[in-house]
Amino acid sequence: GKIADAALEKLIRAHFDLRPYGILQMLDLIHPMYQRTAAYGHFGRKPVTVKGKNGDYTAFSWEKTDKAAELKAAAKGL
């Protein structure tokens, strides 16, 4: 690709917390959303804020692209 694998790995590790706790926090996975994800698949859906019993949460949070610009800018420096 355009970016070496080692450089890409460095970018990912610098911008994402890949520990289990970090993934839970980043993707807001502490809230069960089985019913929402059971139909029409898990991917290709827009993230939506849902009012749950224990507070609001983001369903389909893994579809967010909020880090794209930050990663692109960091990749230009490589």
HURA-V87563 format. One line per field, one symbol per residue. phi: phi as a letter, one per 30 degrees, with the letter a starting at -180 (. if undefined). A space follows every 50 residues. Layout:
phi=???
This chain:
phi=.dcdedddddddddcbdcdedddeddchcdcdbdddcdciiccicddbdb dcdcjdbcdiddcdcdcedddddddddd
